């Protein structure tokens, strides 16, 4: 019986090794910084702070950003917009780089990741749609977002309800949620002015993160669009010369790949 258990345990471990898995942990806030482009700031809700190299070289500019909690990787979108650099957070190393052909005419924009299958979403440069590709840069499709009349300004993903979230401008900035056929499911207006460059979402607490225009802080909003609290930035944001990008995600306790 003991031998059988050992064999069974080894088989299960092998399956996990090939399939990959991650055990979620506490939420962390990750951000780029205009005063230190060479690093990605990592702030835990328990007050811990760290930094991870972005591996930017002279002349490189970040024009989009997302965190994948499943793999514990950062996805950095670099100018002109079709180059993606994947950085392994715990290893503090470049995992891979690739170009996405369908983003060749884009000027950049926020990214969102669906951790379940590793699909990445980027705003379409001219249409009210998103361009979808996988973790390795292979194009999946262009997905039109119903009721939008312009490209989304920023994106996030609700992993609990499997919805894509899109930030758009107007008299009041609003966030629309869409299923994976592009149909609109809900919409909410934010009750503070925000910069239309980045959006993040805490799927457990159902809270939106967006950069405030009138102070150097990220605003955290509930699902009714009301500002709950703010998260000060380490350096003043300058959305014109160096846009601030950020994302949130649960830290993985265990990764097997």
Phi and psi in degrees as a GROMACS rama.xvg file:
@    title "Ramachandran Plot"
@    xaxis  label "Phi"
@    yaxis  label "Psi"
@TYPE xy
-63.1339  -41.1764  UNK-2
-62.5949  -41.5942  UNK-3
-61.1701  -41.9805  UNK-4
-63.5136  -39.4001  UNK-5
-64.0306  -44.4788  UNK-6
-63.5402  -44.7066  UNK-7
-61.9272  -42.3257  UNK-8
-62.7978  -40.0678  UNK-9
-65.2043  -38.6268  UNK-10
-65.6391  -43.1591  UNK-11
-62.2437  -43.3888  UNK-12
-60.9373  -39.3693  UNK-13
-65.0449  -41.4022  UNK-14
-62.1178  -42.5476  UNK-15
-64.2964  -36.3297  UNK-16
-62.2575  -40.8273  UNK-17
-81.1449  -35.2302  UNK-18
-78.6727  -34.2894  UNK-19
82.9548  138.049  UNK-20
-154.47  162.967  UNK-21
-147.501  137.912  UNK-22
-102.892  117.639  UNK-23
-69.8986  147.994  UNK-24
-126.961  -149.939  UNK-25
-69.6728  154.921  UNK-26
-72.7732  138.698  UNK-27
-126.204  151.565  UNK-28
-110.595  123.491  UNK-29
-115.338  136.864  UNK-30
-149.129  150.587  UNK-31
-87.6168  162.088  UNK-32
-136.405  133.813  UNK-33
-67.6586  -21.5869  UNK-34
-93.0216  -5.742  UNK-35
-152.456  76.2489  UNK-36
-68.0479  -15.6557  UNK-37
-79.6206  -6.06711  UNK-38
-132.676  156.239  UNK-39
-109.993  126.052  UNK-40
-83.0826  138.595  UNK-41
-125.822  111.717  UNK-42
-120.449  122.514  UNK-43
-89.4148  154.338  UNK-44
-69.3152  -10.4767  UNK-45
-89.7814  6.67903  UNK-46
93.9408  -6.39418  UNK-47
-70.8936  145.87  UNK-48
-136.77  144.086  UNK-49
-154.465  175.176  UNK-50
-139.61  151.22  UNK-51
-127.862  137.182  UNK-52
-61.9421  139.695  UNK-53
-92.5261  -15.7498  UNK-54
63.5688  25.7985  UNK-55
-67.7042  137.636  UNK-56
-108.278  171.945  UNK-57
-55.3756  129.639  UNK-58
92.7979  -11.8727  UNK-59
-86.397  143.511  UNK-60
-135.21  134.881  UNK-61
-81.2401  126.79  UNK-62
-123.468  15.1633  UNK-63
178.305  155.552  UNK-64
-159.236  144.475  UNK-65
-158.151  156.199  UNK-66
-117.534  133.397  UNK-67
-104.872  104.098  UNK-68
-68.1339  -20.4673  UNK-69
-69.1577  -44.5943  UNK-70
-98.5692  -10.7818  UNK-71
62.8774  42.2586  UNK-72
-118.345  146.847  UNK-73
-94.8037  141.443  UNK-74
-111.793  112.273  UNK-75
-103.973  122.564  UNK-76
-94.913  122.783  UNK-77
-108.477  147.518  UNK-78
-58.586  141.822  UNK-79
-82.2819  -2.99269  UNK-80
135.262  -12.0238  UNK-81
-102.201  -1.65954  UNK-82
-101.016  127.299  UNK-83
-116.344  127.285  UNK-84
-110.089  127.509  UNK-85
-105.126  121.055  UNK-86
-112.047  126.238  UNK-87
-79.1374  113.157  UNK-88
-62.3934  -54.888  UNK-89
-67.2666  -33.1666  UNK-90
-80.6734  -15.9966  UNK-91
53.0095  51.2248  UNK-92
-148.119  156.349  UNK-93
-72.9861  124.529  UNK-94
-82.5153  -46.1032  UNK-95
-169.122  167.627  UNK-96
-137.541  148.166  UNK-97
-158.12  161.356  UNK-98
-109.661  148.766  UNK-99
-111.804  112.672  UNK-100
-58.2331  -37.4552  UNK-101
-71.2529  -9.68917  UNK-102
-100.171  8.84332  UNK-103
-61.6934  -31.5654  UNK-104
-97.7379  8.24296  UNK-105
-87.5225  157.894  UNK-106
-105.945  15.8174  UNK-107
104.653  -177.235  UNK-108
147.728  161.077  UNK-109
-58.8554  153.371  UNK-110
-118.252  154.907  UNK-111
-138.499  147.691  UNK-112
-125.469  136.151  UNK-113
-96.0998  100.744  UNK-114
-60.193  -28.6664  UNK-115
-56.7313  -42.1018  UNK-116
-122.446  1.23468  UNK-117
75.5728  18.0614  UNK-118
-79.7404  139.515  UNK-119
-112.918  140.459  UNK-120
-119.428  136.934  UNK-121
-132.454  144.324  UNK-122
-61.0146  138.613  UNK-123
-69.4984  140.732  UNK-124
-68.7351  -25.3041  UNK-125
-130.506  -15.1687  UNK-126
-113.27  156.549  UNK-127
-74.6767  72.9142  UNK-128
-158.031  171.137  UNK-129
-124.725  151.636  UNK-130
-100.077  126.909  UNK-131
-111.04  131.778  UNK-132
-144.198  168.69  UNK-133
-96.0193  -179.035  UNK-134
-60.5431  -15.5266  UNK-135
-110.273  8.3326  UNK-136
91.0761  5.55906  UNK-137
-80.8549  126.439  UNK-138
-66.4171  138.786  UNK-139
-105.39  -57.195  UNK-140
-173.759  170.316  UNK-141
-105.754  124.377  UNK-142
-112.48  113.622  UNK-143
-73.4167  139.718  UNK-144
-105.471  113.618  UNK-145
-61.1959  142.465  UNK-146
78.9417  -11.5709  UNK-147
-80.5467  145.887  UNK-148
-116.201  9.84812  UNK-149
-153.967  164.842  UNK-150
-59.334  142.383  UNK-151
-63.3407  145.55  UNK-152
-79.1193  -33.103  UNK-153
-156.983  162.132  UNK-154
-135.817  154.142  UNK-155
-150.309  173.631  UNK-156
-133.858  133.412  UNK-157
-91.9881  101.728  UNK-158
-74.2796  -23.4183  UNK-159
-72.0864  -42.8966  UNK-160
-107.702  6.0397  UNK-161
57.2604  53.9079  UNK-162
-127.498  145.253  UNK-163
-91.4862  135.514  UNK-164
-113.91  133.889  UNK-165
-126.917  129.558  UNK-166
-95.162  131.471  UNK-167
-133.266  158.37  UNK-168
-92.2234  -174.071  UNK-169
145.949  -164.439  UNK-170
-56.0413  -39.9904  UNK-171
-128.996  135.348  UNK-172
-61.6104  143.863  UNK-173
-136.237  154.499  UNK-174
-116.594  125.214  UNK-175
-109.001  143.359  UNK-176
-108.313  141.294  UNK-177
-133.826  144.086  UNK-178
-78.9928  179.459  UNK-179
-83.6185  12.9582  UNK-180
-104.123  -2.40424  UNK-181
95.2463  -6.7747  UNK-182
-68.7264  139.769  UNK-183
-76.9386  134.902  UNK-184
-107.281  -34.1093  UNK-185
-162.397  167.175  UNK-186
-150.577  146.461  UNK-187
-143.915  138.848  UNK-188
-93.5173  137.201  UNK-189
-85.6387  138.346  UNK-190
-90.2603  14.9787  UNK-191
-134.823  153.606  UNK-192
-72.1334  132.989  UNK-193
-129.901  156.076  UNK-194
-80.0949  132.96  UNK-195
-90.5197  60.7411  UNK-196
-124.893  -28.2074  UNK-197
-149.147  149.367  UNK-198
-143.326  138.563  UNK-199
-133.829  162.578  UNK-200
-146.682  130.313  UNK-201
-92.7514  105.897  UNK-202
-70.2487  -23.43  UNK-203
-78.6082  -43.5152  UNK-204
-92.2064  -7.78006  UNK-205
58.0332  55.1011  UNK-206
-127.196  138.057  UNK-207
-92.9428  145.943  UNK-208
-119.264  126.76  UNK-209
-146.688  147.636  UNK-210
-75.7048  126.233  UNK-211
-78.1043  146.042  UNK-212
-84.6495  -26.5962  UNK-213
-100.558  1.60654  UNK-214
-155.13  157.821  UNK-215
-82.4962  73.8222  UNK-216
-158.898  158.042  UNK-217
-95.8388  130.271  UNK-218
-89.5706  140.4  UNK-219
-112.447  120.235  UNK-220
-115.769  148.84  UNK-221
-84.918  -178.265  UNK-222
-73.6676  -8.06841  UNK-223
-92.9664  0.670631  UNK-224
86.9738  7.24315  UNK-225
-88.0801  135.509  UNK-226
-68.2331  125.51  UNK-227
-96.437  -43.3224  UNK-228
-165.814  172.516  UNK-229
-124.799  157.325  UNK-230
-123.111  104.213  UNK-231
-60.9853  145.107  UNK-232
-92.7214  152.579  UNK-233
-70.3438  -22.482  UNK-234
-144.286  150.192  UNK-235
-57.3114  136.959  UNK-236
-76.6164  144.735  UNK-237
-134.516  82.3971  UNK-238
-64.5911  -17.6695  UNK-239
-79.1292  -50.8787  UNK-240
-89.8436  -32.5891  UNK-241
-149.902  89.2564  UNK-242
-57.9951  143.989  UNK-243
-89.3454  128.476  UNK-244
-120.225  149.396  UNK-245
-158.648  166.277  UNK-246
-158.449  163.193  UNK-247
-126.144  155.157  UNK-248
-175.708  153.042  UNK-249
-71.9766  131.794  UNK-250
-68.6201  133.697  UNK-251
-78.3796  126.352  UNK-252
-75.9551  -35.1163  UNK-253
-138.945  131.342  UNK-254
-128.079  133.013  UNK-255
-131.762  113.996  UNK-256
